[in-house]
Amino acid sequence: MGFVSGMFMGALFGISIMAGWRYMMRNRSRNRAAKAADIKLLGSLDREDLKKLCGDNYPEWISFPVYEQVKWLNKQLSKLWPYVAEAATIIIRESVEPILEEYRPSGISSLKFSKLSLGNVAPKIEGIRIQSQKQGQITMDMDFRWGGDPDIVLGIEAGVSLPIQLKDLQVFTIIRVIFQLCEEIPCISAVVVALLSEPKPRFDYTLKAVGGSLTAIPGLSDMIEDTVNSIITDMLQWPHRIVVPLGGVPVDTSDLELKPQGKLMLTIVKATHLKNMEMMGKSDPYAVAFIRPLEKFKTKVVENNLNPVWDQTFHLTVEDKETQYAVVEVFDEDIGSDQRLGIAKLPLVDLQPDIEIEINLRLMPSLDMLKIKDKKDRGNIIVKAKYHHYTKEEQDAALAEEKKMLENKEKMRNDGVINSTMDAIDDPTHVSG
């Protein structure tokens, strides 16, 4: 009897343990499913949703990376870099040398690569973000870093021949890439490449004369730096871009090309309290206005005056009102090299179409004040600005006029009228007053 009751009690105890275990596991499974659902819901929240939920108690450790890491891409780029560097060297030499010639400063008669190698260190892509996916296009931004070991030597002719080596080159920038899609393999018909203006692209380097001294050509370092900055701003910095057709098949890239969006009618009225650069007498100031360095226009010279009045109007082409700005520089005309008295910039984003406004701009020694020690006041310049947005017909006419203007500047340079296509000119079709 005791044996039977013992078996019965043992079986009952075992069944109770099994039932309890089953209940515990089901309850655990339900809790984990509920937590997974909550985590999934939290994962779908963005920064603004969390701010609404948490209010002022928004945790600082919560972050939403703007760029996705692409370690796999960097590994592949490191393996492929010897081949990529060789192909890129050929493309850079063929495409950049004509640009160097076009933007060549007036003090230099020849500017070419005498040696070009991108070295053995591959660039690094810190992250990628998909900016937009329009019909037939994919736009992405890449956080690009490169501290390589390139071997770049510029052959410079300026009365004397002087090879200049670019050393310790470092590049920090955001590259915008637009892929135009197609149905045929490789499924990409063209690629657009540009550098975003914010954050500002950084190209750090040092210059070393090979077999000579940089002092052999006065101001050479500044001329090279100005040329590099002009090329980046006028050719590569968004909205400007490089369009590269792919696949070897002729494709229509007109939708990808940068087109005139409108025009800025900028009246340079007068300047006040300019800095005097003369030992005897007063400065002889004139002003230069531009949006793109290749389209510069200048006022008349007002002799011996620190409060000059010009009252001249310039018509400047606008390609992207949201990101571009007009630059006004004031110079002192002098024998030899003219000295800059001050510079100011006017963002176009706040201008209303066909409404003229008068603006008082403070003149600065440079647009990049971090490198300037002398931060004293340079005076002010008064301008009037009116923006006009083009119709389709006006846009086509502006394209033809811009092409003609650049051809005329190239002819003027070849004829010796101007030293460089970046020189400011008086063009009656763009200037009134």
C-alpha positions as MATLAB code, in Angstrom:
seq = 'MGFVSGMFMGALFGISIMAGWRYMMRNRSRNRAAKAADIKLLGSLDREDLKKLCGDNYPEWISFPVYEQVKWLNKQLSKLWPYVAEAATIIIRESVEPILEEYRPSGISSLKFSKLSLGNVAPKIEGIRIQSQKQGQITMDMDFRWGGDPDIVLGIEAGVSLPIQLKDLQVFTIIRVIFQLCEEIPCISAVVVALLSEPKPRFDYTLKAVGGSLTAIPGLSDMIEDTVNSIITDMLQWPHRIVVPLGGVPVDTSDLELKPQGKLMLTIVKATHLKNMEMMGKSDPYAVAFIRPLEKFKTKVVENNLNPVWDQTFHLTVEDKETQYAVVEVFDEDIGSDQRLGIAKLPLVDLQPDIEIEINLRLMPSLDMLKIKDKKDRGNIIVKAKYHHYTKEEQDAALAEEKKMLENKEKMRNDGVINSTMDAIDDPTHVSG';
ca = [
       0.000    0.000    0.000;
       2.842    2.377    0.895;
       4.607    1.562   -2.391;
       1.513    2.392   -4.466;
       0.894    5.652   -2.646;
       4.553    6.588   -3.072;
       4.365    6.007   -6.826;
       1.196    8.043   -7.005;
       2.677   10.952   -5.066;
       5.879   10.841   -7.173;
       3.936   10.905  -10.440;
       1.768   13.763   -9.178;
       4.859   15.704   -8.101;
       6.516   15.132  -11.496;
       3.429   16.217  -13.396;
       3.209   19.351  -11.213;
       6.848   20.219  -11.964;
       6.325   19.716  -15.717;
       3.150   21.819  -15.704;
       4.882   24.583  -13.754;
       7.884   24.526  -16.135;
       5.599   24.712  -19.165;
       3.697   27.647  -17.670;
       6.941   29.488  -16.861;
       8.332   28.981  -20.379;
       5.073   30.164  -22.008;
       5.018   33.229  -19.782;
       8.667   33.941  -20.606;
       7.950   33.564  -24.314;
       5.030   36.004  -24.104;
       7.186   38.559  -22.240;
      10.002   38.262  -24.775;
       7.532   38.688  -27.660;
       6.077   41.790  -25.973;
       9.585   43.244  -25.439;
      10.523   42.490  -29.036;
       7.414   44.334  -30.221;
       8.309   47.314  -28.007;
      11.905   47.341  -29.275;
      10.676   47.162  -32.869;
       8.382   50.122  -32.204;
      11.237   52.101  -30.618;
      13.446   51.254  -33.583;
      10.951   52.900  -35.926;
      11.054   56.191  -33.992;
      13.184   59.025  -35.296;
      14.907   61.839  -33.403;
      11.837   64.107  -33.390;
       9.536   61.327  -32.107;
      11.866   60.645  -29.169;
      12.061   64.338  -28.332;
       8.258   64.490  -28.173;
       8.124   61.428  -25.906;
      10.998   62.358  -23.595;
      10.727   66.150  -23.597;
      13.636   67.731  -21.723;
      14.792   64.291  -20.522;
      16.051   63.312  -23.978;
      19.028   60.942  -23.327;
      22.307   62.304  -24.703;
      23.607   58.805  -25.461;
      20.868   58.190  -28.034;
      22.157   59.039  -31.503;
      21.017   58.588  -35.080;
      24.053   58.286  -37.368;
      23.629   60.399  -40.496;
      26.043   58.197  -42.446;
      26.054   54.402  -42.605;
      29.439   52.778  -42.140;
      30.848   50.903  -45.127;
      33.835   48.957  -43.807;
      33.340   46.364  -46.528;
      33.741   49.060  -49.199;
      36.996   50.326  -47.686;
      38.406   46.781  -47.638;
      37.615   46.331  -51.319;
      38.943   49.802  -52.173;
      42.263   48.991  -50.464;
      42.618   45.847  -52.570;
      41.668   47.609  -55.804;
      43.556   50.862  -55.140;
      46.640   50.107  -57.309;
      44.358   49.700  -60.340;
      42.010   52.538  -59.364;
      44.964   54.893  -58.769;
      46.464   54.113  -62.176;
      43.182   54.798  -63.978;
      42.483   57.901  -61.878;
      45.949   59.292  -62.653;
      45.230   59.155  -66.380;
      41.802   60.777  -65.950;
      43.182   63.530  -63.681;
      46.024   64.376  -66.056;
      43.690   64.547  -69.072;
      40.910   66.501  -67.338;
      42.694   68.685  -64.778;
      45.571   70.033  -66.897;
      43.188   71.986  -69.201;
      41.490   73.350  -66.071;
      44.854   74.425  -64.620;
      45.566   76.269  -67.858;
      42.129   77.905  -67.830;
      42.491   79.092  -64.226;
      46.194   79.881  -64.490;
      47.071   83.088  -62.594;
      48.245   86.037  -64.649;
      51.737   85.889  -63.099;
      52.344   82.344  -64.395;
      52.848   81.567  -68.097;
      52.550   77.766  -67.823;
      51.086   75.427  -65.168;
      51.147   71.655  -65.804;
      51.841   68.359  -64.075;
      55.440   67.273  -64.542;
      54.878   64.260  -62.280;
      51.657   62.689  -61.024;
      51.208   59.578  -58.895;
      48.462   58.932  -56.319;
      50.674   56.688  -54.190;
      49.899   53.440  -52.383;
      47.531   54.611  -49.632;
      43.856   54.267  -50.525;
      41.313   56.893  -49.421;
      38.817   56.031  -46.717;
      35.058   56.446  -46.920;
      33.812   57.117  -43.381;
      30.175   56.668  -44.317;
      27.470   56.905  -46.971;
      23.967   58.334  -46.854;
      21.268   58.075  -49.496;
      20.100   61.622  -50.107;
      17.229   60.987  -52.531;
      15.885   58.440  -54.961;
      14.231   60.277  -57.823;
      12.791   58.510  -60.817;
      15.786   57.192  -62.755;
      18.365   58.629  -60.310;
      20.089   57.756  -57.043;
      21.807   60.520  -55.065;
      24.233   59.687  -52.275;
      26.720   61.633  -50.150;
      30.060   60.092  -49.133;
      32.195   61.239  -46.204;
      35.585   61.102  -47.936;
      38.966   61.213  -46.151;
      42.400   60.827  -47.681;
      45.795   61.241  -46.070;
      47.789   59.527  -48.793;
      51.335   59.520  -50.106;
      50.914   60.977  -53.607;
      53.867   62.206  -55.643;
      52.645   65.382  -57.370;
      55.014   67.873  -59.008;
      53.760   70.982  -60.825;
      55.878   72.385  -63.627;
      55.603   76.176  -63.365;
      56.897   78.735  -65.854;
      56.964   82.358  -64.681;
      60.057   83.923  -66.178;
      61.971   81.030  -64.612;
      61.199   77.321  -64.626;
      60.472   75.981  -61.144;
      59.097   72.513  -60.263;
      56.839   72.645  -57.167;
      56.063   69.509  -55.169;
      52.787   69.110  -53.248;
      53.577   67.299  -49.997;
      51.576   66.062  -47.003;
      48.323   66.187  -48.975;
      45.189   65.596  -46.888;
      41.615   65.753  -48.134;
      38.482   65.996  -45.981;
      35.214   66.527  -47.834;
      31.695   65.279  -48.527;
      31.328   64.032  -52.099;
      27.888   64.044  -53.693;
      27.440   61.338  -56.323;
      24.381   61.098  -58.579;
      23.838   57.937  -60.625;
      21.634   58.196  -63.708;
      20.056   54.784  -64.221;
      19.249   52.975  -67.438;
      17.938   49.572  -68.498;
      21.089   48.370  -70.235;
      24.020   46.835  -68.357;
      25.844   48.254  -66.327;
      22.480   49.925  -65.490;
      24.211   53.309  -64.976;
      24.439   55.657  -67.957;
      26.174   58.603  -66.265;
      27.650   59.724  -62.941;
      27.652   63.231  -61.463;
      30.395   64.130  -58.950;
      30.504   67.277  -56.807;
      31.834   68.480  -53.444;
      29.343   69.809  -50.915;
      30.013   73.338  -49.655;
      28.977   72.477  -46.082;
      31.073   71.367  -44.344;
      33.675   73.296  -46.323;
      36.034   71.013  -48.287;
      39.519   70.883  -46.763;
      42.581   70.378  -48.949;
      45.671   70.627  -46.751;
      49.140   70.483  -48.307;
      52.585   72.021  -48.187;
      54.593   73.309  -51.137;
      58.265   72.569  -51.665;
      60.425   73.851  -54.486;
      62.448   71.113  -56.207;
      65.960   72.347  -56.831;
      65.132   75.944  -55.993;
      63.325   78.286  -53.626;
      59.697   79.405  -53.445;
      60.973   82.956  -53.059;
      62.248   82.845  -56.664;
      58.717   83.791  -57.742;
      57.204   86.352  -55.321;
      53.723   85.400  -54.118;
      53.888   81.940  -55.733;
      52.393   80.090  -52.747;
      49.420   82.480  -52.640;
      48.892   82.174  -56.406;
      48.816   78.371  -56.259;
      46.478   78.399  -53.245;
      44.125   80.876  -54.978;
      44.152   78.723  -58.128;
      43.293   75.546  -56.185;
      40.496   77.322  -54.296;
      39.094   78.823  -57.517;
      39.040   75.444  -59.266;
      37.300   73.789  -56.310;
      34.737   76.591  -55.966;
      34.037   77.087  -59.667;
      34.248   73.537  -60.993;
      33.679   71.023  -58.202;
      31.753   72.631  -55.341;
      27.990   72.079  -55.440;
      25.993   73.205  -57.417;
      28.903   72.925  -59.907;
      29.642   69.369  -60.891;
      31.455   67.013  -63.239;
      29.274   64.797  -65.426;
      30.878   61.543  -66.603;
      28.991   59.408  -69.200;
      29.491   55.634  -68.759;
      29.123   52.511  -70.820;
      30.612   53.829  -74.057;
      27.132   54.531  -75.467;
      26.088   58.145  -76.253;
      23.566   59.265  -73.611;
      21.608   62.447  -73.003;
      23.081   64.118  -69.893;
      21.382   67.499  -70.383;
      19.205   66.995  -67.287;
      22.358   66.488  -65.208;
      24.216   69.540  -66.493;
      24.181   72.745  -64.443;
      22.024   75.427  -66.063;
      21.483   79.129  -65.342;
      18.599   79.528  -62.902;
      18.343   83.294  -62.988;
      20.370   86.493  -62.897;
      21.429   88.859  -60.156;
      21.351   92.580  -60.945;
      23.950   93.890  -58.504;
      24.521   97.628  -58.252;
      27.739   98.610  -56.501;
      26.775  102.004  -55.159;
      29.706  103.181  -53.040;
      32.221  102.305  -50.328;
      32.965  104.168  -47.110;
      35.976  104.445  -44.790;
      38.291  102.279  -46.875;
      41.737  101.394  -45.556;
      44.453  103.560  -47.107;
      47.265  101.513  -48.685;
      49.308  104.455  -49.986;
      52.346  106.012  -48.352;
      51.509  109.332  -50.010;
      48.034  110.399  -50.975;
      45.059  108.028  -50.892;
      44.143  104.713  -52.502;
      42.678  104.489  -56.019;
      39.856  101.989  -55.407;
      37.818   99.910  -57.809;
      35.417   97.021  -57.119;
      35.129   93.541  -58.613;
      31.899   91.526  -58.478;
      31.347   87.846  -59.255;
      29.514   84.665  -58.350;
      31.784   82.383  -60.366;
      35.505   83.271  -60.656;
      35.292   82.886  -64.448;
      32.634   85.622  -64.634;
      34.182   88.660  -62.943;
      33.312   92.260  -63.728;
      34.904   95.432  -62.414;
      33.927   99.040  -61.884;
      35.768  102.151  -62.940;
      38.712  103.368  -60.834;
      38.081  106.332  -58.522;
      41.424  108.025  -57.928;
      42.673  109.308  -54.573;
      39.453  108.575  -52.630;
      38.634  106.442  -49.567;
      34.869  106.976  -49.981;
      34.399  106.210  -53.699;
      31.053  106.298  -55.505;
      30.674  103.954  -58.496;
      26.930  103.388  -58.961;
      27.419  100.670  -61.604;
      25.154   97.674  -62.186;
      26.384   94.178  -63.073;
      24.347   91.254  -64.387;
      25.641   88.018  -62.808;
      24.490   84.511  -63.678;
      22.904   82.511  -60.843;
      22.889   78.707  -61.079;
      21.627   77.760  -57.622;
      20.081   80.554  -55.570;
      19.831   78.357  -52.469;
      23.576   77.757  -52.089;
      25.418   80.457  -54.048;
      26.512   83.923  -52.968;
      27.852   87.023  -54.687;
      31.356   88.254  -53.820;
      32.416   91.900  -53.945;
      36.106   92.785  -53.665;
      37.618   96.245  -53.455;
      41.160   96.810  -54.751;
      43.641   99.659  -54.779;
      44.958  100.145  -58.320;
      48.720  100.327  -58.180;
      51.755   99.891  -60.370;
      52.506   96.173  -60.604;
      50.155   94.269  -58.328;
      46.856   95.742  -57.087;
      46.231   95.386  -53.354;
      42.975   94.094  -51.907;
      41.334   96.624  -49.602;
      38.501   94.337  -48.495;
      36.052   91.623  -49.487;
      32.405   90.829  -48.670;
      29.881   88.198  -49.669;
      26.130   88.369  -50.195;
      24.111   85.106  -49.825;
      21.374   84.895  -52.455;
      18.980   82.584  -50.599;
      17.042   85.414  -48.898;
      16.516   87.520  -52.034;
      12.917   87.745  -53.233;
      12.331   87.561  -57.017;
      12.189   90.936  -58.777;
      12.416   92.974  -55.541;
      15.408   95.312  -55.209;
      16.931   95.818  -51.768;
      19.829   97.948  -50.546;
      22.413   96.254  -48.323;
      25.346   97.590  -46.299;
      28.122   94.968  -46.315;
      31.092   95.023  -43.960;
      34.399   94.580  -45.773;
      36.758   91.933  -44.369;
      40.425   91.165  -45.104;
      39.457   87.665  -46.311;
      36.472   85.314  -46.502;
      38.509   82.836  -44.442;
      39.223   84.840  -41.296;
      40.864   81.908  -39.479;
      44.127   82.511  -41.367;
      44.105   86.304  -40.943;
      45.955   88.020  -38.096;
      44.998   91.592  -38.996;
      41.268   91.709  -38.226;
      40.937   95.515  -38.223;
      37.942   97.195  -39.831;
      38.242   97.584  -43.625;
      35.221   99.848  -44.160;
      31.833   99.147  -45.750;
      30.367   98.802  -49.218;
      26.796   99.674  -50.181;
      25.109   97.524  -52.857;
      21.644   97.102  -54.330;
      20.560   93.595  -55.304;
      17.629   92.253  -57.344;
      17.175   88.625  -58.382;
      15.237   87.580  -61.491;
      14.258   83.941  -62.080;
      14.574   82.798  -65.704;
      11.846   81.404  -67.878;
      12.753   78.491  -70.165;
      13.362   80.869  -73.080;
      15.506   83.183  -70.938;
      17.482   80.197  -69.673;
      18.312   79.059  -73.228;
      19.369   82.588  -74.158;
      21.537   82.840  -71.017;
      23.302   79.564  -71.868;
      24.190   80.879  -75.320;
      25.330   84.231  -73.892;
      27.504   82.557  -71.235;
      29.167   80.373  -73.870;
      29.852   83.435  -76.023;
      31.267   85.378  -73.059;
      33.696   82.575  -72.135;
      34.794   82.280  -75.783;
      35.431   86.052  -75.884;
      37.508   85.877  -72.686;
      39.554   83.027  -74.129;
      40.152   85.096  -77.283;
      41.117   88.136  -75.174;
      43.633   86.008  -73.287;
      45.109   84.604  -76.499;
      45.371   88.157  -77.893;
      47.119   89.374  -74.731;
      44.302   91.750  -73.706;
      43.945   89.903  -70.398;
      46.414   87.579  -68.704;
      43.958   84.984  -67.395;
      40.338   83.944  -67.953;
      39.812   84.785  -64.269;
      40.698   88.446  -64.828;
      37.832   90.876  -64.265;
      36.583   92.669  -67.367;
      34.275   95.483  -68.402;
      31.650   93.797  -70.571;
      28.982   96.190  -71.898;
      26.485   93.319  -72.190;
      26.723   92.720  -68.426;
      27.415   96.222  -67.096;
      25.351   99.389  -67.019;
      25.781  102.657  -65.217;
];
